[in-house]
Amino acid sequence: MTLRDRLQWPFAPERKHFGQNVSPEHLRIGGDGAVQIALAGNWLELVQHLGALGEVVATTNNQAASLTQIGCYPNFKICSCGRSACSLNCGLAFDFSAWRRVWATRRKCDDGIWRTLSVSNRGDFADHQVFLPAETDDAQF
C-alpha cells in the first residue's frame, strides 16, 4: 500500500477518478504546471512511512535558518503527549501541533518529474520539505 493510499483525502469520500474528487481549496496548479494536493490524515502515520521513500533530500526551515540533509528517514515512535513523534534514537522529532497542512507536489522539470512533500505551519511557511529524486516512481510517491 502506498503512502497516498494510507492517507485520507479530505475532499473525497470515495476514490474515483482523481480529477473528479479534488475541491479547489485542496488543489493548487502553478504557472509552471506544478500540481499541489493537500493531504490530510494521521501525521504520525505519514512520518512512519517516510523511510519507505528511500534516499531523499530533506530541508527543515525556520525564519532565520535552513538545514538540508540527504539520506533516508529513520523509524519513528509517538511521544506520550500524542502530538509529536521522534526517531527511535531521538535524533529527529516532529511537533504535529504546528502542522497546518501537508502538500504533495508533482512538477515536471527538464531532468524529469520532481515530487515534493511540504509541511506548512499555521502561517503557511514551509517548515519541512522532502524532495524525492527525479527517478522516483509515482507509485512510491
N, C-alpha and C positions, 0 to 999 in steps of 0.2 A: 504494500500500500504506500503510495507516495505521500509526501508531506501535505500537498494540496488536498488530497483526499481526506486526510486526518483532521484538517481544519474545517470549521463550519463557515459557510458563506453567509453573511448576514442578510443578503438580499435575495437568496434563492432557497425556498423551502424544498424544492426538488431540483435535481441536477438534470436539466435538459440541455439543449444547445447553449453554449456559453453566451453568445450574444443576446439571447432572449432573457437572460436572468440578471444581467448587471444593471443596477439602477445608477443614474447619473452621479449621485453623491459618493458612489463607491468605485467610480471609474474615472481615470484621467488619461487623455490622449494628448501627447505633446506635439508641438510643431515638427519635431524631428521624427515623428512616428512611434515614439516610445509609448507603450501601453502600461498603465499602472492600475492595479486592482487592490482594493483594501481587503485585508484578511481579518477575520475575527475568530476567536476561539480560545482555547486554553493555552496561554503563553508558555506555561511550563512544558506542555506537550511540544510546542514549537521548538523550544531550546533543546529539549531532549533529542530531537531528530536532526539538529544541525550537524552532528558528526557524520550522518549518512551522506551529506553533500560532498564529502571528501575535502581535498585541499581547496581553500578559498582565501580571498583577501578580505580581512575584516578591519573596519575602521570604527573607532569609538571617538566621539566628539563631545566637547562642551564649548562654552562661549569663548574660551581662551586657548584651547589646545586640541590636538588631534593625535591619536595613536593608531598606527596601522601595523597589522601583523599578517603574515602569511603562514597558513598551517591548517590543521584540522581541529574542529571543536572537540573538547573533552566531553565526558559524560557529566550530567548534572543531577542534583538532588534538590528537592524542595526544602526550603528553610522552615523552621517551626512556625513562623508568622503566617505562612501561606501566601505571602505577597512577593516572594523573591526566590531565587534559585542560585545555587553556587556549584561550581565544579567540585568533583569529589576530592580534589587536592586543595580546594579553596583558592585557587589562583585566578578564577574569574567568577564574577557574580552579576546577576541581573536583578534590578528592582522593578517589578511589574507595576507598582503603584503609579509610576510616572509615565507608563506607556499609554499613549492615546490611540495609536493605530500602527499596524504593520502593513507596508505596501510591498507588493510583489511587482517588479518592473521587468519588462522584456523590451529590449531595444536592439534594433539591427544596426550594426556598425560595419565599417569596411572589412574588418577581420572576422566577422561572424555575428552571431546573436549573443548579446550580453544579458545576463539575468542578475537582478539585484533584489535583496530583501532589505528594506529600510524601516527602522523603528523610529517613529516620531513621538515626541513628548507632547504635553499639553499646548505648547507654543508652536507646534508643527516644525520644530527643529529636529533634524535627523540625528538622534543620539548615537545610533549604532547602525552600521551598514555592512552587509555581507555581499561581496562581489564574487559571482561564480565564473569560472573560466569560460571562454567562448566555446570550448568543445563540450561543455556540459550538456547532457541530454535533456530535452524538455520533460521527459517522464520523471527524471531525477528531481527536477525543479518543482 
